[in-house]
Amino acid sequence: MKSVKRLGIWMDHSTANIFELLYDTVVSKTLESIPSFPDQVQNLRMDESLMHNKEQNEQSAFYKKLSYVINDYSDVLLFGPTDAKTELFNVLKSNRQFEKIRISVQPADNMTNNQQKAFVKDFFNAHGKMANK
């Protein structure tokens, strides 16, 4: 039987806390979207559409980094308080490379790191039997 590699990602539009479930322990790391220009350096007269394009490009780069991480797993949980999880889900589902990965999306409030770890463990404990079938 092939082992199932499980990953939980709590995310908003600028931060992703990544939790790998290994047996009964959770290993975590954080990935942040880094703006291409700091707020204090921005030109206040910058064209609004240019600003929007830069933000869209940064978001795309952030989702691309996350997709590289997700590609190594068979069962993934995306959760968090914003629409970022759904946006990433839609990006992944539009790419055939992710067809065989079971991706779940769950709403969640702002949480502490320990609450996020518990959320991931609880989710996979409750849904683990489905993932192993």
BALOBA-1460 file (C-alpha; in Angstrom, 3 decimals):
// residues 133
<rec num="1" residu="m" x="0.000" y="0.000" z="0.000"/>
<rec num="2" residu="k" x="1.343" y="3.393" z="-1.020"/>
<rec num="3" residu="s" x="1.802" y="5.799" z="1.884"/>
<rec num="4" residu="v" x="-0.266" y="8.947" z="1.858"/>
<rec num="5" residu="k" x="1.678" y="12.180" z="2.254"/>
<rec num="6" residu="r" x="-0.486" y="14.776" z="4.006"/>
<rec num="7" residu="l" x="-0.062" y="18.528" z="4.056"/>
<rec num="8" residu="g" x="-2.104" y="21.323" z="5.628"/>
<rec num="9" residu="i" x="-1.717" y="24.963" z="4.623"/>
<rec num="10" residu="w" x="-3.244" y="27.803" z="6.638"/>
<rec num="11" residu="m" x="-3.074" y="30.802" z="4.387"/>
<rec num="12" residu="d" x="-4.086" y="34.333" z="3.646"/>
<rec num="13" residu="h" x="-2.863" y="36.471" z="0.750"/>
<rec num="14" residu="s" x="0.564" y="37.136" z="2.245"/>
<rec num="15" residu="t" x="1.460" y="34.202" z="4.516"/>
<rec num="16" residu="a" x="1.227" y="30.441" z="4.337"/>
<rec num="17" residu="n" x="1.866" y="28.271" z="7.379"/>
<rec num="18" residu="i" x="2.699" y="24.830" z="6.027"/>
<rec num="19" residu="f" x="2.112" y="21.734" z="8.163"/>
<rec num="20" residu="e" x="3.344" y="18.300" z="7.099"/>
<rec num="21" residu="l" x="1.664" y="15.477" z="8.955"/>
<rec num="22" residu="l" x="4.191" y="12.706" z="9.658"/>
<rec num="23" residu="y" x="2.542" y="9.879" z="11.549"/>
<rec num="24" residu="d" x="1.294" y="11.638" z="14.678"/>
<rec num="25" residu="t" x="3.596" y="14.659" z="14.570"/>
<rec num="26" residu="v" x="3.290" y="17.880" z="12.623"/>
<rec num="27" residu="v" x="6.308" y="19.606" z="11.095"/>
<rec num="28" residu="s" x="5.738" y="23.243" z="10.197"/>
<rec num="29" residu="k" x="7.323" y="26.070" z="8.256"/>
<rec num="30" residu="t" x="6.175" y="29.469" z="6.996"/>
<rec num="31" residu="l" x="6.240" y="30.884" z="3.484"/>
<rec num="32" residu="e" x="5.602" y="34.590" z="2.995"/>
<rec num="33" residu="s" x="4.754" y="36.581" z="-0.089"/>
<rec num="34" residu="i" x="7.383" y="39.286" z="-0.282"/>
<rec num="35" residu="p" x="6.245" y="42.524" z="-1.923"/>
<rec num="36" residu="s" x="8.463" y="43.670" z="-4.750"/>
<rec num="37" residu="f" x="8.605" y="47.140" z="-3.242"/>
<rec num="38" residu="p" x="8.297" y="48.208" z="0.400"/>
<rec num="39" residu="d" x="5.400" y="50.509" z="1.356"/>
<rec num="40" residu="q" x="7.644" y="53.355" z="2.442"/>
<rec num="41" residu="v" x="9.427" y="53.389" z="-0.933"/>
<rec num="42" residu="q" x="6.299" y="53.316" z="-3.109"/>
<rec num="43" residu="n" x="5.683" y="56.312" z="-5.301"/>
<rec num="44" residu="l" x="2.432" y="57.776" z="-4.009"/>
<rec num="45" residu="r" x="1.526" y="58.908" z="-7.520"/>
<rec num="46" residu="m" x="1.957" y="55.426" z="-9.011"/>
<rec num="47" residu="d" x="-0.778" y="54.555" z="-11.462"/>
<rec num="48" residu="e" x="-3.524" y="52.439" z="-9.860"/>
<rec num="49" residu="s" x="-3.564" y="49.855" z="-12.657"/>
<rec num="50" residu="l" x="0.210" y="49.455" z="-12.385"/>
<rec num="51" residu="m" x="-0.151" y="48.854" z="-8.640"/>
<rec num="52" residu="h" x="-2.896" y="46.290" z="-9.298"/>
<rec num="53" residu="n" x="-0.742" y="44.476" z="-11.881"/>
<rec num="54" residu="k" x="2.197" y="44.327" z="-9.474"/>
<rec num="55" residu="e" x="-0.046" y="42.901" z="-6.738"/>
<rec num="56" residu="q" x="-1.464" y="40.302" z="-9.148"/>
<rec num="57" residu="n" x="2.048" y="39.267" z="-10.208"/>
<rec num="58" residu="e" x="3.148" y="38.953" z="-6.576"/>
<rec num="59" residu="q" x="0.086" y="36.825" z="-5.789"/>
<rec num="60" residu="s" x="0.787" y="34.590" z="-8.793"/>
<rec num="61" residu="a" x="4.389" y="34.106" z="-7.700"/>
<rec num="62" residu="f" x="3.214" y="33.268" z="-4.154"/>
<rec num="63" residu="y" x="0.744" y="30.644" z="-5.447"/>
<rec num="64" residu="k" x="3.419" y="29.208" z="-7.732"/>
<rec num="65" residu="k" x="5.781" y="28.726" z="-4.762"/>
<rec num="66" residu="l" x="2.992" y="26.962" z="-2.873"/>
<rec num="67" residu="s" x="2.210" y="24.746" z="-5.859"/>
<rec num="68" residu="y" x="5.821" y="23.512" z="-5.873"/>
<rec num="69" residu="v" x="5.402" y="22.474" z="-2.238"/>
<rec num="70" residu="i" x="1.970" y="20.866" z="-2.806"/>
<rec num="71" residu="n" x="3.209" y="18.836" z="-5.769"/>
<rec num="72" residu="d" x="5.040" y="16.420" z="-3.425"/>
<rec num="73" residu="y" x="1.895" y="15.418" z="-1.476"/>
<rec num="74" residu="s" x="-1.109" y="13.199" z="-2.112"/>
<rec num="75" residu="d" x="-3.587" y="14.746" z="0.341"/>
<rec num="76" residu="v" x="-3.701" y="18.509" z="0.923"/>
<rec num="77" residu="l" x="-5.849" y="20.722" z="3.147"/>
<rec num="78" residu="l" x="-6.091" y="24.446" z="2.350"/>
<rec num="79" residu="f" x="-7.640" y="26.509" z="5.142"/>
<rec num="80" residu="g" x="-7.718" y="30.075" z="6.381"/>
<rec num="81" residu="p" x="-9.796" y="33.222" z="6.841"/>
<rec num="82" residu="t" x="-9.554" y="34.781" z="3.343"/>
<rec num="83" residu="d" x="-10.369" y="33.782" z="-0.237"/>
<rec num="84" residu="a" x="-6.691" y="32.974" z="-0.843"/>
<rec num="85" residu="k" x="-7.298" y="29.256" z="-0.201"/>
<rec num="86" residu="t" x="-10.031" y="29.138" z="-2.864"/>
<rec num="87" residu="e" x="-7.948" y="31.149" z="-5.311"/>
<rec num="88" residu="l" x="-5.040" y="28.729" z="-4.889"/>
<rec num="89" residu="f" x="-7.416" y="25.751" z="-5.201"/>
<rec num="90" residu="n" x="-8.702" y="27.114" z="-8.530"/>
<rec num="91" residu="v" x="-5.142" y="27.628" z="-9.795"/>
<rec num="92" residu="l" x="-4.251" y="24.037" z="-8.864"/>
<rec num="93" residu="k" x="-7.411" y="22.514" z="-10.337"/>
<rec num="94" residu="s" x="-6.768" y="24.246" z="-13.667"/>
<rec num="95" residu="n" x="-3.417" y="22.413" z="-13.903"/>
<rec num="96" residu="r" x="-3.537" y="18.710" z="-14.842"/>
<rec num="97" residu="q" x="-0.338" y="18.165" z="-12.860"/>
<rec num="98" residu="f" x="-2.451" y="18.255" z="-9.667"/>
<rec num="99" residu="e" x="-5.240" y="15.872" z="-10.811"/>
<rec num="100" residu="k" x="-4.132" y="12.991" z="-8.596"/>
<rec num="101" residu="i" x="-3.767" y="15.124" z="-5.470"/>
<rec num="102" residu="r" x="-6.779" y="15.178" z="-3.156"/>
<rec num="103" residu="i" x="-7.225" y="18.850" z="-2.242"/>
<rec num="104" residu="s" x="-9.734" y="19.972" z="0.398"/>
<rec num="105" residu="v" x="-10.679" y="23.557" z="1.191"/>
<rec num="106" residu="q" x="-11.990" y="24.522" z="4.645"/>
<rec num="107" residu="p" x="-12.874" y="27.916" z="6.111"/>
<rec num="108" residu="a" x="-11.022" y="28.836" z="9.296"/>
<rec num="109" residu="d" x="-10.594" y="31.915" z="11.436"/>
<rec num="110" residu="n" x="-7.326" y="33.488" z="12.461"/>
<rec num="111" residu="m" x="-5.614" y="30.924" z="14.679"/>
<rec num="112" residu="t" x="-2.476" y="30.525" z="16.715"/>
<rec num="113" residu="n" x="0.187" y="28.198" z="15.362"/>
<rec num="114" residu="n" x="-0.860" y="25.484" z="17.845"/>
<rec num="115" residu="q" x="-4.512" y="25.820" z="16.819"/>
<rec num="116" residu="q" x="-3.498" y="25.467" z="13.168"/>
<rec num="117" residu="k" x="-1.520" y="22.293" z="13.940"/>
<rec num="118" residu="a" x="-4.492" y="20.860" z="15.844"/>
<rec num="119" residu="f" x="-6.833" y="21.762" z="12.976"/>
<rec num="120" residu="v" x="-4.627" y="19.846" z="10.506"/>
<rec num="121" residu="k" x="-4.355" y="16.786" z="12.786"/>
<rec num="122" residu="d" x="-8.096" y="16.763" z="13.495"/>
<rec num="123" residu="f" x="-8.973" y="17.124" z="9.808"/>
<rec num="124" residu="f" x="-6.748" y="14.271" z="8.659"/>
<rec num="125" residu="n" x="-7.775" y="12.038" z="11.581"/>
<rec num="126" residu="a" x="-11.424" y="12.557" z="10.610"/>
<rec num="127" residu="h" x="-10.812" y="12.166" z="6.869"/>
<rec num="128" residu="g" x="-7.892" y="9.721" z="6.962"/>
<rec num="129" residu="k" x="-9.860" y="6.619" z="6.082"/>
<rec num="130" residu="m" x="-11.182" y="8.257" z="2.905"/>
<rec num="131" residu="a" x="-7.665" y="9.219" z="1.804"/>
<rec num="132" residu="n" x="-6.363" y="5.666" z="2.249"/>
<rec num="133" residu="k" x="-9.038" y="4.098" z="0.045"/>
